[in-house]
Every structure is written in structure tokens, then in C-alpha cells.
Amino acid sequence: MKLDVITLDAGKAGDIDLSDDIFGLEPRADLLHRVVRWQRAKAQAGTHSVLGKSDVSYSTKKIYRQKGTGGARHGSRKAPIFRHGGVYKGPTPRSHAFDLPKKVRALGLKHALSAKAAAGELVVVDSLNITEAKTSAVAKAVKENGWKRVLVIDGAEVNENFARAARNLEGVDVLPSIGANVYDILRRDTLVLTRAGVEALEARLK
């Protein structure tokens, strides 16, 4: 498929051929869902923890005699049935991550790129070259192109001036091609790729 290439100041810079195997697939919601779940589970801290019966601080003395009280038999104030007692089978620190085959992850990235292309939310720019690392220059480019919540993906290395200038802008994320992932692509309204970014992604996914 062919797509127009623009410059940062909304000018024309020719066109580019995009691989149909990467940008022309029919997006599958089930595949995207699997990859996003895998990403979010891997990022989850898993630091949740509660005090069990052996962790709470109380005397181990038997609280009252076994028989003759008219109440139930109890031996420990730490039991979960009592106020301030330990929690029974509560959450403990653990990893929420699970395995997902590399082929599925790569296919998910292809479908995310195809979904953006199909929705008309994919933009290709010639490069991210700006003369000075000024936030105002990037803000002007974002406004002129009508971008709101945008993810910008460059080649192997991000243009340093652009990355520094975009740091302070809300709704503008910048990543190198190796950092391209399904979750970040789908959560932004517009995906902006540079020529170098397109080449790097096609080399990575072919």
C-alpha cells in the first residue's frame, strides 16, 4: 500500500510503499487483546501483601479455658474470625507475568500497525530533524498537523533534539523502533512513523 509522506511543517515529501504483510492485514481484536493482556500483566507490580495468622502480633496464650464458658472453643486471638486477626489465604507478593509465544507477539504488533493504517490514523513523516531542541517548535508541528494524542516512532535511535523538545508536551510520546509495542500504539489517537521507523519495523517484523 502507498501512503503520502509529509514533513513536520505539514508539507509534502513524496510517498512511501508500505508492506501489506505488516500494514495491510485485517485487524483481529482477539489477537490484540491477548498481547495487551500479556503486556499489562508483565508490568503489574504484584507487591500486594497482607498479614496472615503467623504474622500478626498477639500473645500465644490460650484466650480462655477450653470448656465451661458457653462459647466456642478457641486457642488463639490471631485466628481470622477475630477482629485484628490474620487474613486467611490473603494475597502475597508474586509475579503476574505469563508466557506468550514470540510469533504471537510479533503478529500482534503487525495487527496493531494494520489497525492504525485501516483507521486512517497512521502518518509517515520524512524525519524528525529540528534545528533547536525547543518545545515550541514541536508544539507548533503538532498543532499544524492536527495531532492530539500521538505516538511518534523513529528509527533505531530517536532524534535527540526532537525527543528533548517533546519531553514537556502532554499527549506526545516518542519511542525508537525497538520500543514499538501494541499497548502504546493502540492507546494513542495517531501513530506517526518516520521513514527510518518504517524501514526498521519492516526489517524487524519480516
N, C-alpha and C positions, 0 to 999 in steps of 0.2 A: 504494500500500500504506500501511496505517496502522501507526504504532508509538507505544508509550507514551513519554511524556516524563517524566523523573524529575528530582529536584533532587540537589544534591551530597550531601545528608544522607540519600539513598535514599528520599525522599518522592515522592509523585505530583504531577505538574504538567500533567495533561491528556494530549493526544495530538497527533500531527502526521501530515499526509499527505505521503508521500514519492513522488516521481515514479518511475513504473515504468520510464521510459526511462533512468533513471540507477541506481536501486536495485533494479530488478526484472528485470534481464537474466539469461540463463543464462550463468554464467561460462565463458569459454573459456581453457583453460590455455595454448594456443599463443600467444594474443594477450598474455597476462600475461607469458609467457616472453620474448617479443620486446621488450616495454617494459622489463622488468627488465634484460635484457642491454644494452640501449641506455643505461640509467641507469648501470650499473656500468662499462661501457666508457668512458663520458664522465668518470666520476670517477677512472679509473685514472691514476696519475701519469705513467707512461711515461718515467721517468727512468733506466731501465736502460741501462748502457753498459759496454763492455769496451775494452781496448787492442788495436788492430789492428797489422799489421806495421809501419806507418809511425809508430806511437805509442810502441812500447816503446823503452827506452833501451839501445842496444848500439852498438858500433863498426860502421862500414860496411865495414871492411876485409874482404877475402876471407879466409875462415877457414882454408883450406888450398888447396894447388895443385890445379888442375883435373884433372890426370891422374897416374897412378902411385901413388896412395895405396891402391888396392884397395877403396876405398869409393865411395859415390855422390857425384856432383858437387854441390857446394853453394857458394853465393856469399855467404850472409847467415845470421848467427846469429839473426836476427829471424824466420826462417821458422816457420810454425805447427808444423812437425814437431819442432822443438827445444823442450826444456824452457825455460820463461820466454819463449818466442817469442810473437808476436802471434796473436790469435784470428782465424780466417778467417770472414768474414761473420757476426760476432757481433752481438748486439743493440745498437741505437743509440737515443738519445732520440727519441721520436716520440709522436704523439697516437694513442690507441686509439679515439677517438670516431668514430662513423659517423652518417649521417643517418637519421632516421625521420620519416615524414610527420606533420604536426600532427594529422591526423584519426585516425591510428593511436594516437598518444599520448593523445588525448582519449578514444578508445574504450577504451583500456587502463585509464584511471582509472575510467571507468564500470563496467567489468567487475570491477575491484578492490573498488569500493564494493558492487557487487551480490554479490560473493563473500562479503563480510563479513555482509551482510544475510541471505543464504541460509543461512549457517552459524550464525546467531543470535549473532554476535559484534559486532553494531552496537548502540550505545547512544546515545540522544539525551538530553542534559541541557538544562534550561531556560537556564542561564547559568553562568558560572564566577565569579560575584561572591562574593568572600570579604572579610570586614571588615578583616582584617590579613594582611599578607604573611608568614604563619608556615607553616613546613614541616609542623608538627604538624597544622595544620588540613587540609592537602591529604592528608597521610598517613592521617588519620582517615577522610576521604571515600573514599579508595582502598580502605581496609580494609573499611569498611561496605558498599561496593558489590561487594566480592569481586573487584576488578581485580588482575591480576598484572603482565603486561607490556602496557602500554596506550599508545595514541597518542591525544592529545586535540587536536582541530582546532576552532579558534574561527572567528570571522568575519574581516572584513578586518584587524582588529587584535586581538591576544591581550590578554585581561585582564591588566594589568601585575602586580597583586598575586598572581594565581594563577601566572603564569609565574615570578615571582621565588621563590615558595614551593615550586614543583615542581622547581626547578633542582637541588636536592640529592637528590632521590628517584631511586633506581635503578629502571629499568623504566618511568618516566613521561616521555614526550616530549610537548612542546607545540608546535603549529605554527599559523600563520594559514592561512586557507583557500587563499591563493595558493601556499602551500608544500606543499599536499597532493600526494603522489606515490605511485605504485604500490608501489615498493620498501618505503617506510616503512609503508604500510598493511598489506602482506602479512606483514611480519616481526614484527608485534605480535599478541598474542592477542586483544586487544579494541580496537575503534575507537570512540572517544567523540566525538560531534559535538554542538555547541551548536545551538540554533535558528538563531542568526545564521550559524553554519557551514554548516548545511543550505541556507539561503537563498543564501549566497554560492556554494556549489558548484553548485547548480541553475542560478543565473544564469550561472556560468562555462561550464557544460557543455551548456546548451540552445542 
